[in-house]
């Protein structure tokens, strides 16, 4: 097994042994139309409409898009503007629940007998990358030549501290995982399926090895417990020894990567016809009174989720996802999204950003970068406002995992620098392209 850099973060898998508890139906849910990478869904309901569980309330607006369904029955309260945690604006549908949980008449298992029907089912399920990436799964699986894929990697690394929702999928959804593997073998003609699971998850490894023992072409690889082992490019390198080149996709090196919860959700949809309407998420952090794994309808306000876990008194920072790559939200009114695998709340001590001091050129950021970049040189190029140097230093290869900032003794804001530098480089490249086009070259 080959391995790149990384850091040893505290695991803090406090909820790994806690079976998910189902949240009571909230009084109201908010469903943003942009819960995935790509074009936002288009609302197909209006205020006053009655809706039922499993009903589509947002249709895809392009190939790289995904439908949105309601996990509650009730009445549409509003359809209007919504600001995402990233600061952009989208449309959201707010539904007042009736508590009846009436299932929509359209919910029925799809007919799946060939590849196209399988891809249609994946698209109609509303499933996106459920490990946090949010890329529409049907798009990832739409491959012109299936022979170009020689390995499908099932991502079970779950390398971020605190998060255990994928671990619970391994423990609680074994049958769905098995069915998902069968679907990939039958319709994607997968010759080799590899489960990549970190060594700190012995029970999932044991269960998947039992599955592999009875299924041809399935392997389980026990991975070192080092962050960011679950990063797509890092995982591909760990499993296959192949590096995904800059600007290329996993498919360009013959690989497709799917999160374990993603394949379980696909299998459940094809079996039951119920689309993606709820999520299992880990609720933890120093401000959370009773850390748990919780099953909640997508769109549930985080305030309801924290209340179900005894509250999050004194929370100074709330994150979607883990403490390394998670996204901070402005307050606990933010809803559970399709790709919300955790909601973490931290008190002031953990939420306070340390004051940076001057770089001492120790090189730790370089030694620990999982994609072999030079973060200290990129920061220097950023400070000198030299986009051409940012291009040479391959800043776009950065996966923003945060290893550099985590390991830096000077507490330099290196992830922020990487993000901003990418925008600077993009503007530079666009202007350069426009200039070349204008000169007739």
N, C-alpha and C positions, 0 to 999 in steps of 0.2 A: 504494500500500500504506500502510495506517495502522499506527502503532506506539505502544505505551504505553511506560512507563519500563522500567527494568531495569538491569543492571550488566554490565560487561565482565570476566568471570572468565577466568583462564588456561584455555586449552582442554585442554592436556595429553592429547591423543588419541594416546598412545604406542603403542597396540595396533591402530590403525585398519588398518594394512597386514598384520596378523598373522591368517592364517586360523585359525579355531577348531580346537583340538586336542581329541580325544575322551579324556576321563578314563577310566582303567581302572575296571572295575566295583568299587565299594566293598564292603567286607565287610558293611556294614550301612547301611540308610537309615532315616530317620525322617520320616514323612509326617503333618504336622499336618492336622487336618480343617478348620482355618480358614486358608486361604491366599487368601482373597478377601473383598471387602466383602460383608456379608450374613450369612445364617444358616450356621453351619458344616455341613459334610457329616456324615453319620451313618455310623459304621463298619459294614461288612457282613461283616467277617471277625473271627475270634477267634484267640487264641494257639494255635499248633500247626497252623493251616491252611497248606496249600501254595498258593502264588500264582505266577502267570505274568505275563510282560511284557504290559502293556496291559489287565490285569484291573482292574475297578472294585473298590476296597477301601473307598470311601466314597461313599454316594449323597447327592444333594441333599436337604436337609431343608426346602426351601421354594422359592418362585419366585425370590427373590434368593438364590441359592445355586449351588454348582457341584460336580460329581462329582470325586473324586480317584482316580487310577489309579496303579498301580505301574510303575516303569520297570525293575524287576529281577524275576527269578524267584528263589524261595526259600521260606522258611518264616516265618510271622508269629511274632515273638518275644514281643511284648506289645502290648496295647491299653490305654493309660492316660493319666493327666494329663500335660499339657505346658504349660509357660509360654512364651508368645510373647515376641518382642522388645519388644512394647508393654506387657508386664507382665500381660496378661490370661491366663486359663487356658482351654485347649481340650483336646481329646482328640487323641492321636497314635497312629499305627500304626507299630511298629518291625518291620522285616523283615530277617532274616539272609539274605544272598544265597547262592545255590549256584553262581554262576559260569556257569551253563548258558544263561541268557537265553532260556529257552523261551517262545515267544509263545503267548498265550492264544487258544483256539479262537474266541472271540467277536470277535476283531479282523478286520473286513471292511469294505470301503467302504460307506457308507450310501447308500440310494436317495434322491436329491435331484432332484425334478422340479417342485416348487412352493415357494412361500414358507414354508408351515408345515413341510415336510420340511427346508428349509434351516435354519430356526430350531431345529428339533429336533436337527439335526446339529451346529449350533454349540453348543447346550446340552450334547449328549452328548460333545462333543470335550473338555470340561473347560477350554476356553480362557477366560481372563479377560484384563483389560487387562494386556498383557505389558510395557508401558513402565514399570510400577511401580505403577499405580493399583490394579489387582486387581479392578476391577468386572466382574462376570460379563457377558461380551460378548453372550450371547443376550438378556439383559434389556435391554441398550442398544439392540439391534436390533428388539426387539418393539415395533412402532409401530402404533397403530390405523389411522392414515391415512398411507400412504406419500407421498401428495402434500404432506404437511406438511414433508417433507425436500426442500430444493432444493440441498443441498451436502453431500457426504461428504468430510471432510478426513482424509487419511492423514498421521499425525504421524510425520515423519522428522527432526524438529528435533534431537533428542538433544543438548540444550543444556548438560547438566551436564558439568563437567570429568571427564576420564578415560574415561567410558563410551563404548564403541564397538560394543557388541553389535548395535544396530540398524543401524549402518553395515555390519556384516558381513552382516546380512540383505539389505540392498540389493545387496551385491556377490556374495553366494553363493546367494541364493534368488530370482533374477530370474523364473524360470518360475513359482514359487509365488506371487509377488507379482502377476504377470500373471493367473494363474488366480483369485486372490483378487479382483482388480478385476473380472474377468468375472462372478464370482458376485454381487458387489454390483450390477453393472449389470443382471444378469438378474433377480435375486430381490428386490432392494431398489429396483429401478427407478430407480437413481441417474442423474440427468440430468447432474450435474456432480461429478466427483471431482478433488480437488486434493491433490497431494503437496506438503506444506510441509517444505522441507529447508533447513537453514542453509547459508550460503554457504561455510563452511569444509569442506564435503563435496562437492567438485567431481565426483568419480567417480560417487557415487550420483545427483547431479543429471543428469549425462550419460546414465546408464543409464535413468533414469526418463523423460527427455525423448525417448529413443529409443522407449520403450514408448508414450508419449503420442502420438507422431507416427503410430502405427499404430492408435490406439484413440480412437474418437469420445468426446467429453465428458470427456477426461482432460487435466489441466493440471499443470504443475510450477511451483511458485512458489519462487524462491530468496529465502530470508529472511535478514535481517541476523543475524550471529552475535552475539547478545546474550542473556544469561540473564535471565528464564526463557522464552525463545521457545517452548519446548515445552509450557508450561503450557496446559491446555485452553482457558481463557478468553482468555488472551493470544494463542494461536494463532488462535482464532476471530476475534478483533478484527483481527489482522494480515492474515488471508486475506479476510475479508468486510466488515470495518469495523463489525460488529455487536457490541454489548456485551450479555453475558448478565446480566440483572437479578438482584439479590439473591434467593436462594431459588428461582431458576429453573434449568432445565436447558438444555443446548445445543439440544435439540429445540424449546424454546420460541422460539428464533430461527431455526429451520429447518435446523439443522446436526447432524450426527453426526460425532464424532471417533473414529478408530480408529488404534491404533499400527500401524506397518508390520509388525512381527513378529507381531502379532495376526492380521492378514489372511493372512500367509504360513502361520501355524499352522492356521488354518481350512481353507485350500486343501489343505494336506498331509493333514489328517484326512479330508476328503471324497474325496481321491484314494486314500489308502491304508487308511483305517479305523483307523490307529494314533492314539490320543488323545494329549493333552499329557502326556508322561512325562519329558521332559528339557528343559533350558534351555541356551542359549548365554549365558554371562555373561563380562563383562570382569573380570579379576583384576589389580589394580594397586594403587598406593600406595607410599609410601616404604619400607615394610617388606617389600615383595614382591621376592624375588630376581630372578625372571624373569617380568615382566608378560606376560600372554597373554589371548587369548579361549579359553574352555574350554567344551566341551559336557559336561554332567554330568547324571546322572539326578536328577530332583527328589527331595529328601530326603537327598542326599549331604551329610555333614558338611563344613563349611567347612574343617576341618582337613585333610581329604583334598584339597580343591581347592587350598589353599595349598601343601601338600606337593608336589603335581604341578607347581607353579610355583616350585619351588626353596626353598619355605619362606617364612615371614614372621617371621623372628627379630627380636625387639625390638618387636613390635607392641604399641602401647599403646591403640589404638582400632581396632575393626573395624566396618565399615559394610555394611549392605545398601544398594545404590544409591550415589548420588553424594555428594560432600562438602557440597552445599548443602541437599538435602532427604532425604538418606539417613537410615536408622534404625540407631543403634548397637546392637550385640548384646553380650551379657555375656561371651561367650567363643567360641572357634572350634568348639565342638560344635554351634552353630546350623546347621540344615540349609538347603540351597538350596531356595527356595520357587518357586511358579509365577511370581511376578512379580519374582524376583531377576534384575535385568539386570546387576548388578555386585556384586563383593565386594572392598572396598578395605580395606587394612590400613596404618596409619600409625604411624610412630615418635613418640617423646615430643614432639619439637619441633612437629610438626603436630597432635598430639592434645591439647596443653595449651590450655585455654581461657584467653584473656587476661582480666586483671582489669579490670572496668569502672570508668570514671571518670564524674564528673557530666556530664549532658547539657549541651552548650553551645548548644543551640537553633540549630544551623547549618542545619537543614532538609534535609539531604542525604537522610534517610530518606523525606521527603515527595517530593522531586524524583525519586527512583529507584523509588518504589513502582509496580509495574505495574498495580495496580488503583486507584490514586489515593486511597489512604487517608492518614491523618495519624498515623503510628506514634508520634511523640513525644506527641501529645495522648492517644492511647489508653493509653500508658504512664502518663501523669499521672492519667487516670481510674482506671486499675487501682490505682495507689498510693493514691488517695483513696477507694478502695472504693466507686465510684459506678457500679453496673451500668446505671442509666438513661442515663448519659453514654456508656458503652460501646455501648449500643444505638444512640444517636444518631450515634455515630462509625462505625457499620457494621462493627464488629470481625468479624462473621461473614463478611464479604466476603473477608477475608484468606485467601490461598491458602498461607500459611506457606512462601513460597519462600525467605525468608532474605535478600532484597536489602537490607532495612533494616539488619539486623545486620551484613551484610557491608560496607556502605558507611559505617557509623557510626564516626567517629574516636574516640568515647568507648567503643566496644566494649560498648554497652548490650545486655543479653540480650533483644532485642526479640521474637524468635520465641517464646521461652519465655513472655514476657508475653502475646503473642497467644493462644497455646494455653490458658494458664490463664484469661485473660479470657473466652474463649469458654465455658469451663465455668462461670464466675461468672455470665455473662449467661444461660446456659441454666437455671441454678438460679433466677435472678431471674424469668425468664419463666414457668417452671413454677409457682412460688409465686404469681405474679400471676394466672396462669390459674386456679389452684385457688381463689384468693380470690374471683375474679370469679364462678366457678362456684358457690361456696358462698353468695354473696350473691344468687344468682338472676338475675344480669345475663346 
